[in-house]
Amino acid sequence: MAIIEMKKLLLIGMEGERDKILKSLQKMGNVEIAELDEGELDDYRAIAQNDDLEVLYEDLSKVQFAIDFLTRHGEVEKGMFQVPEEISYNDLSQVQNHKDIYLRLVDECMLLDRRLNEIITRTSQIQNAMGQYEGWTGLDIPLDNIGGTRYTTAIIGSVPNNSVHIFEEKISKDAQLMHIERVGSSRDEANYFVIYHKASENKAQILLREFGFSDVTFEDVKGTPKSIIQGLDRELVLLKEEESRITKNIQELTNRLEDVKLLYDSLMIEIDRIESANRIVESDKTFFLRGWVPSREVERVRKNLDRLSQYIYMEFQDVIEGEDFPVELDNSSFVEPFEVITNLYSTPNARELDPNVYMAPFYTLFFGMMVGDAAYGVIMAIICAYLVKKLKWRGDTKKLGLVIAFGGISTAIWGVLFGSWFGNAGELMGISPVLLSPLDQPLEMLVLCFGLGVVHLFAGMAVKAYANIKEGNIWAAVFDQGFWYVLLIGLILMLAKSQLGIGDVGKYMSIAGSIGLILTQGRHQKGIFKKLTSGILSLYDVTGFLSDVLSYSRLFALGLTTGIIGTVINEIGIMFGKTPIGWILAAGILVVGHIFNILINSIGAYVHSSRLQYIEFFGKFFQGGGQAFKPLKIKTKYTQVYDEEAI
C-alpha cells in the first residue's frame, strides 16, 4: 500500500507502425506518454499537426448534441442511475468503420432540432399576432382597404377605456363631423373604425387628439381581422401537426441512441490517441516516444510490443534520484475509495508517503460519528453499495459511493453506541445507548470528541515522524515530533492529574518537552541568540494545537444536529398520527423528513470530515503537489469496454 515505483520508457519504432503501436498501448492502458523537451533529439521533429483532431472535436460536439437532444425529447433512462452498456473493444473499434452512417443520424437530429426551434418561434409569433388582431374582430373591412375614398378618410385606432363614454357621446352630438364604430377592445383600450370628410380633417384630428385617440396600422396584411385570425389558426394547427410528426420521428430515433453513444466513445478514444501522438517525435522512417510505466507492468508492455512488431526498440530506465515522476497509488479495497477525498485536496508527490492509508480509518470514524444514527447508517450503506454494484459505477463516482457506504457502516455502529435509531425512535422502543447519549450526556460526548481529536493529531505527527525516519532523518523525528509528544502529553496529564492520580509526572514531562523544543527548534538558524529565540517562540505553537483540538467540537455539533432533527420529525409525526387520515399524513412526514435528514447530514458529514483531514491531519505531514499518473487508455463516457482477448 504505497506509491507505485515507476520506470522510464524509451521507445523507437517504425513510422509506418506508429498508429498500431499506439493502439496497443491504449488498449493496455499502462503507459503515460510524456512530453519531450524542445531540441532534446536533434534528428527528430515533432509530428506535423493535421486537421483530423479539429474535425474529430467538431464531430464529438455534434454527437454530444445529438445525445442530449434524443435524451431530452425521448423516453430514455437518464442521470447517474443509468447502467452503462457493456461492449467489446473490437466491436467499439468497428464503429469507426461506419462513422458516416452514425453521423448522418446526428445530422438528422440537428435538422429536427432546427425545425422544432423554427416551429416554436413561429408559434410564438402567431400567438402574439392573434392577440393583436383579437381586439379588431368587429371590423368587417379588409385591413388592406382601409384608407378612405376620394372625399373621405378612413382610419382605425384606439381610445383609452376611461375616455370611451365621453368620446362616443361627443361624437354622437356632432355626427356630421365624423362616423365612428366600435369594432373591439383590449384590456386598456377600445378600438374604433373612424371615417370623416376630408374637408373636416383638421377639426376631426383635433377632436380625436382631445380624447387620446392613437392611430393603428397593420402593414403587409390582407383581409379582415377575423379572416386573418382564422388563417393564423389554421397555420397553428398545421404547425402542431408537424411538431407531432417530428416528435414521433424523434421517438423512433431514440432507438438509435445507444449507437450514437458508441460513436461518441469511439471518437473519444481516437482523440486521446491523436493527442498522445502529438507528444511523439518522428524522423523520415522512425518515431520516438518517452513515457512512464509502473514497474510491475514493464514485462507486460515488453511482451505485448515484442509480439506486435519485431522492429521496436525499448529501454526501461530507473528513476534518477530527485527526479519527479507521475504518481500511481496501490491501495487496498478499503483505502482506495478515499483517494477521491485526498485528490480533491492534492495528489501526493512522488517522494512522500501515501496519506490515504492513514486518513481512511479516521475519515470513516468521523463521518459515522457526525451522522450517528444506526438506522440512517444501515440505509446509507445498503443503498450506496447496491448502486455501486447494480449501476456499475466507475472512477471517482464509484469511489465516492463506496466512501458513503463505508461511512454508513460507521454511522450504524456509532448509532448503536449512541442509542439513536431514526432520532429518538429507538428510545421510544426501549433501545438504550451502549456507550452514551449525546443529548443527555453532552459533556461526556464533547470530551470524547476532543479525545478523538487528540488521537487524530498525534497520528498525523506520527506519520511525519515515520516519514522522517524513513528518509534517514532520525533526529528530526526526535526533535520535531518526539519533544512535542513529550510536551503535549505532559500538558494533558497535568489537566487530568486529579482524575488519574499520577502526581507531578505531567509537569515534569511538560518541562522536559519545553526544554527540548527550545534547544532544538532553532537549530537551522545561525547564531546562539537566533537559535534560542526561535526555540522559545516555537512553544507558541501549543496554542495552535489547542485550536486544532477545539475544531473537533464539530463532531459533537453535527451528531447532535442529526439526533435533534430526527426527534423533531418524530414528534411532528406523532402529533398528526391520531386519526386514520392523520396516520397517512404522519407516514408521509416521517418518510420525507427522515430522507431529508439523511441527505442533509450526510452532506455535512462528508464536508466536515474532509475539512478535519485537510486542515488538522494533512497539515501535520502532507505536502502534496504531485502529478497523477495519466496513462493512454480506453476512456469512455457512456459504455464499459471489455476485451475478449487476454492482453
Solvent accessible surface area in square Angstrom, and as a share of the most:
residue,aa,sasa,rsa
1,M,138,0.61
2,A,52,0.40
3,I,29,0.15
4,I,17,0.09
5,E,109,0.49
6,M,1,0.01
7,K,42,0.18
8,K,21,0.09
9,L,0,0.00
10,L,23,0.11
11,L,0,0.00
12,I,56,0.28
13,G,2,0.02
14,M,72,0.32
15,E,42,0.19
16,G,81,0.78
17,E,36,0.16
18,R,49,0.18
19,D,74,0.38
20,K,88,0.37
21,I,0,0.00
22,L,2,0.01
23,K,82,0.35
24,S,19,0.12
25,L,0,0.00
26,Q,0,0.00
27,K,52,0.22
28,M,14,0.06
29,G,20,0.19
30,N,8,0.04
31,V,0,0.00
32,E,34,0.15
33,I,4,0.02
34,A,18,0.14
35,E,126,0.56
36,L,30,0.15
37,D,105,0.54
38,E,179,0.80
39,G,59,0.57
40,E,61,0.27
41,L,56,0.28
42,D,131,0.68
43,D,122,0.63
44,Y,45,0.17
45,R,125,0.46
46,A,73,0.56
47,I,17,0.09
48,A,77,0.60
49,Q,127,0.56
50,N,88,0.45
51,D,106,0.55
52,D,80,0.41
53,L,31,0.15
54,E,109,0.49
55,V,75,0.43
56,L,6,0.03
57,Y,101,0.38
58,E,90,0.40
59,D,15,0.08
60,L,25,0.13
61,S,73,0.47
62,K,77,0.33
63,V,0,0.00
64,Q,40,0.18
65,F,67,0.28
66,A,0,0.00
67,I,5,0.02
68,D,64,0.33
69,F,0,0.00
70,L,0,0.00
71,T,30,0.18
72,R,131,0.48
73,H,67,0.30
74,G,8,0.08
75,E,157,0.70
76,V,38,0.22
77,E,98,0.44
78,K,110,0.46
79,G,60,0.58
80,M,110,0.49
81,F,103,0.43
82,Q,52,0.23
83,V,62,0.36
84,P,23,0.15
85,E,68,0.30
86,E,88,0.40
87,I,17,0.09
88,S,2,0.01
89,Y,25,0.09
90,N,60,0.31
91,D,81,0.42
92,L,2,0.01
93,S,47,0.30
94,Q,95,0.42
95,V,8,0.05
96,Q,50,0.22
97,N,106,0.54
98,H,92,0.41
99,K,44,0.19
100,D,94,0.49
101,I,82,0.42
102,Y,31,0.12
103,L,30,0.15
104,R,150,0.55
105,L,10,0.05
106,V,0,0.00
107,D,67,0.35
108,E,74,0.33
109,C,0,0.00
110,M,55,0.25
111,L,106,0.53
112,L,22,0.11
113,D,21,0.11
114,R,121,0.44
115,R,83,0.30
116,L,12,0.06
117,N,77,0.40
118,E,81,0.36
119,I,2,0.01
120,I,105,0.53
121,T,74,0.43
122,R,84,0.31
123,T,16,0.09
124,S,51,0.33
125,Q,93,0.41
126,I,0,0.00
127,Q,99,0.44
128,N,96,0.49
129,A,23,0.18
130,M,27,0.12
131,G,47,0.46
132,Q,113,0.50
133,Y,16,0.06
134,E,101,0.45
135,G,8,0.07
136,W,11,0.04
137,T,50,0.29
138,G,35,0.34
139,L,4,0.02
140,D,118,0.61
141,I,61,0.31
142,P,41,0.26
143,L,12,0.06
144,D,75,0.39
145,N,96,0.49
146,I,40,0.20
147,G,50,0.48
148,G,34,0.33
149,T,90,0.52
150,R,193,0.70
151,Y,124,0.47
152,T,32,0.19
153,T,22,0.13
154,A,9,0.07
155,I,30,0.15
156,I,8,0.04
157,G,0,0.00
158,S,4,0.03
159,V,0,0.00
160,P,49,0.31
161,N,64,0.33
162,N,133,0.68
163,S,24,0.16
164,V,8,0.05
165,H,146,0.65
166,I,108,0.55
167,F,0,0.00
168,E,52,0.23
169,E,95,0.43
170,K,88,0.37
171,I,7,0.03
172,S,76,0.49
173,K,154,0.65
174,D,48,0.25
175,A,70,0.54
176,Q,184,0.82
177,L,14,0.07
178,M,7,0.03
179,H,101,0.45
180,I,28,0.14
181,E,86,0.39
182,R,116,0.42
183,V,7,0.04
184,G,21,0.20
185,S,63,0.40
186,S,63,0.40
187,R,215,0.79
188,D,88,0.46
189,E,64,0.29
190,A,1,0.01
191,N,6,0.03
192,Y,1,0.00
193,F,18,0.07
194,V,0,0.00
195,I,52,0.26
196,Y,6,0.02
197,H,90,0.40
198,K,93,0.39
199,A,91,0.70
200,S,34,0.22
201,E,71,0.32
202,N,123,0.63
203,K,122,0.52
204,A,0,0.00
205,Q,47,0.21
206,I,108,0.55
207,L,12,0.06
208,L,3,0.01
209,R,154,0.56
210,E,115,0.52
211,F,22,0.09
212,G,41,0.39
213,F,20,0.08
214,S,54,0.35
215,D,92,0.48
216,V,38,0.22
217,T,109,0.63
218,F,40,0.17
219,E,140,0.63
220,D,150,0.78
221,V,34,0.20
222,K,165,0.70
223,G,21,0.20
224,T,28,0.16
225,P,0,0.00
226,K,108,0.46
227,S,50,0.32
228,I,24,0.12
229,I,26,0.13
230,Q,92,0.41
231,G,26,0.25
232,L,22,0.11
233,D,65,0.34
234,R,151,0.55
235,E,54,0.24
236,L,27,0.14
237,V,76,0.44
238,L,112,0.56
239,L,12,0.06
240,K,104,0.44
241,E,83,0.37
242,E,38,0.17
243,E,55,0.25
244,S,71,0.46
245,R,140,0.51
246,I,9,0.05
247,T,60,0.35
248,K,134,0.57
249,N,60,0.31
250,I,1,0.01
251,Q,61,0.27
252,E,98,0.44
253,L,20,0.10
254,T,15,0.09
255,N,128,0.65
256,R,86,0.31
257,L,6,0.03
258,E,70,0.31
259,D,40,0.21
260,V,0,0.00
261,K,9,0.04
262,L,17,0.09
263,L,0,0.00
264,Y,21,0.08
265,D,0,0.00
266,S,5,0.03
267,L,0,0.00
268,M,45,0.20
269,I,12,0.06
270,E,37,0.17
271,I,7,0.03
272,D,26,0.13
273,R,26,0.09
274,I,35,0.18
275,E,58,0.26
276,S,5,0.03
277,A,8,0.06
278,N,46,0.24
279,R,71,0.26
280,I,0,0.00
281,V,22,0.13
282,E,18,0.08
283,S,25,0.16
284,D,111,0.57
285,K,143,0.61
286,T,31,0.18
287,F,0,0.00
288,F,14,0.06
289,L,0,0.00
290,R,63,0.23
291,G,0,0.00
292,W,25,0.09
293,V,0,0.00
294,P,4,0.02
295,S,33,0.21
296,R,145,0.53
297,E,37,0.17
298,V,15,0.08
299,E,116,0.52
300,R,81,0.30
301,V,0,0.00
302,R,85,0.31
303,K,138,0.58
304,N,11,0.06
305,L,0,0.00
306,D,77,0.40
307,R,162,0.59
308,L,56,0.28
309,S,11,0.07
310,Q,151,0.67
311,Y,131,0.50
312,I,24,0.12
313,Y,118,0.45
314,M,23,0.10
315,E,60,0.27
316,F,35,0.15
317,Q,56,0.25
318,D,93,0.48
319,V,35,0.20
320,I,113,0.57
321,E,167,0.75
322,G,62,0.60
323,E,49,0.22
324,D,108,0.56
325,F,25,0.11
326,P,10,0.06
327,V,6,0.04
328,E,53,0.24
329,L,31,0.15
330,D,60,0.31
331,N,20,0.10
332,S,46,0.30
333,S,96,0.62
334,F,72,0.30
335,V,8,0.05
336,E,76,0.34
337,P,2,0.01
338,F,1,0.00
339,E,14,0.06
340,V,14,0.08
341,I,0,0.00
342,T,0,0.00
343,N,70,0.36
344,L,119,0.59
345,Y,96,0.36
346,S,28,0.18
347,T,25,0.14
348,P,0,0.00
349,N,26,0.13
350,A,14,0.11
351,R,117,0.43
352,E,29,0.13
353,L,25,0.13
354,D,6,0.03
355,P,0,0.00
356,N,0,0.00
357,V,33,0.19
358,Y,67,0.25
359,M,0,0.00
360,A,0,0.00
361,P,68,0.43
362,F,34,0.14
363,Y,2,0.01
364,T,19,0.11
365,L,54,0.27
366,F,0,0.00
367,F,0,0.00
368,G,0,0.00
369,M,0,0.00
370,M,1,0.00
371,V,0,0.00
372,G,6,0.06
373,D,1,0.00
374,A,1,0.00
375,A,10,0.08
376,Y,1,0.00
377,G,0,0.00
378,V,68,0.39
379,I,59,0.30
380,M,10,0.04
381,A,16,0.12
382,I,110,0.56
383,I,90,0.45
384,C,20,0.12
385,A,49,0.38
386,Y,124,0.47
387,L,30,0.15
388,V,15,0.09
389,K,168,0.71
390,K,108,0.46
391,L,13,0.06
392,K,78,0.33
393,W,30,0.11
394,R,92,0.34
395,G,48,0.46
396,D,88,0.46
397,T,62,0.36
398,K,86,0.37
399,K,39,0.17
400,L,71,0.35
401,G,6,0.05
402,L,41,0.20
403,V,1,0.01
404,I,31,0.16
405,A,6,0.05
406,F,44,0.18
407,G,1,0.01
408,G,0,0.00
409,I,91,0.46
410,S,10,0.06
411,T,0,0.00
412,A,18,0.14
413,I,101,0.51
414,W,20,0.07
415,G,0,0.00
416,V,62,0.36
417,L,47,0.23
418,F,10,0.04
419,G,9,0.09
420,S,17,0.11
421,W,71,0.25
422,F,74,0.31
423,G,7,0.07
424,N,20,0.10
425,A,21,0.17
426,G,0,0.00
427,E,115,0.51
428,L,109,0.54
429,M,138,0.62
430,G,60,0.58
431,I,70,0.35
432,S,82,0.53
433,P,54,0.34
434,V,106,0.61
435,L,94,0.47
436,L,15,0.08
437,S,21,0.14
438,P,17,0.11
439,L,88,0.44
440,D,111,0.58
441,Q,67,0.30
442,P,63,0.40
443,L,127,0.63
444,E,84,0.38
445,M,0,0.00
446,L,49,0.25
447,V,95,0.54
448,L,48,0.24
449,C,0,0.00
450,F,48,0.20
451,G,35,0.34
452,L,34,0.17
453,G,0,0.00
454,V,26,0.15
455,V,83,0.48
456,H,0,0.00
457,L,0,0.00
458,F,33,0.14
459,A,24,0.19
460,G,0,0.00
461,M,15,0.07
462,A,46,0.36
463,V,8,0.05
464,K,53,0.23
465,A,16,0.13
466,Y,108,0.41
467,A,17,0.13
468,N,12,0.06
469,I,90,0.46
470,K,133,0.56
471,E,108,0.48
472,G,55,0.53
473,N,70,0.36
474,I,100,0.51
475,W,172,0.60
476,A,21,0.16
477,A,8,0.06
478,V,57,0.32
479,F,44,0.18
480,D,42,0.22
481,Q,15,0.07
482,G,24,0.24
483,F,50,0.21
484,W,29,0.10
485,Y,49,0.19
486,V,46,0.26
487,L,6,0.03
488,L,6,0.03
489,I,62,0.31
490,G,0,0.00
491,L,55,0.27
492,I,63,0.32
493,L,37,0.18
494,M,86,0.38
495,L,148,0.74
496,A,26,0.20
497,K,89,0.38
498,S,98,0.63
499,Q,142,0.63
500,L,102,0.51
501,G,65,0.62
502,I,56,0.28
503,G,37,0.35
504,D,56,0.29
505,V,75,0.43
506,G,1,0.01
507,K,84,0.36
508,Y,135,0.51
509,M,51,0.23
510,S,10,0.06
511,I,88,0.45
512,A,56,0.44
513,G,0,0.00
514,S,24,0.15
515,I,91,0.46
516,G,7,0.07
517,L,0,0.00
518,I,41,0.21
519,L,119,0.59
520,T,14,0.08
521,Q,45,0.20
522,G,1,0.01
523,R,68,0.25
524,H,151,0.67
525,Q,80,0.36
526,K,174,0.74
527,G,45,0.43
528,I,128,0.65
529,F,163,0.68
530,K,117,0.50
531,K,65,0.27
532,L,76,0.38
533,T,48,0.28
534,S,31,0.20
535,G,0,0.00
536,I,97,0.49
537,L,120,0.60
538,S,16,0.10
539,L,47,0.23
540,Y,162,0.62
541,D,84,0.43
542,V,26,0.15
543,T,68,0.39
544,G,35,0.33
545,F,17,0.07
546,L,95,0.47
547,S,62,0.40
548,D,29,0.15
549,V,18,0.10
550,L,110,0.55
551,S,18,0.11
552,Y,0,0.00
553,S,43,0.28
554,R,51,0.19
555,L,0,0.00
556,F,32,0.14
557,A,50,0.38
558,L,29,0.14
559,G,11,0.10
560,L,40,0.20
561,T,58,0.34
562,T,2,0.01
563,G,13,0.12
564,I,78,0.40
565,I,50,0.25
566,G,0,0.00
567,T,29,0.17
568,V,74,0.43
569,I,15,0.07
570,N,11,0.06
571,E,77,0.35
572,I,64,0.33
573,G,3,0.03
574,I,88,0.45
575,M,132,0.59
576,F,91,0.38
577,G,8,0.08
578,K,159,0.67
579,T,74,0.43
580,P,111,0.70
581,I,129,0.65
582,G,6,0.06
583,W,153,0.54
584,I,128,0.65
585,L,90,0.45
586,A,1,0.00
587,A,52,0.40
588,G,36,0.35
589,I,51,0.26
590,L,56,0.28
591,V,87,0.50
592,V,104,0.60
593,G,13,0.13
594,H,15,0.07
595,I,90,0.46
596,F,112,0.47
597,N,0,0.00
598,I,18,0.09
599,L,104,0.52
600,I,81,0.41
601,N,10,0.05
602,S,14,0.09
603,I,103,0.52
604,G,18,0.17
605,A,0,0.00
606,Y,51,0.19
607,V,76,0.44
608,H,56,0.25
609,S,0,0.00
610,S,8,0.05
611,R,77,0.28
612,L,0,0.00
613,Q,0,0.00
614,Y,40,0.15
615,I,95,0.48
616,E,3,0.01
617,F,0,0.00
618,F,0,0.00
619,G,58,0.56
620,K,55,0.23
621,F,18,0.08
622,F,19,0.08
623,Q,128,0.57
624,G,9,0.08
625,G,64,0.61
626,G,15,0.15
627,Q,135,0.60
628,A,40,0.31
629,F,19,0.08
630,K,144,0.61
631,P,17,0.11
632,L,10,0.05
633,K,84,0.36
634,I,39,0.20
635,K,92,0.39
636,T,23,0.14
637,K,103,0.43
638,Y,41,0.16
639,T,0,0.00
640,Q,32,0.14
641,V,42,0.24
642,Y,112,0.43
643,D,44,0.23
644,E,101,0.45
645,E,103,0.46
646,A,101,0.78
647,I,60,0.30
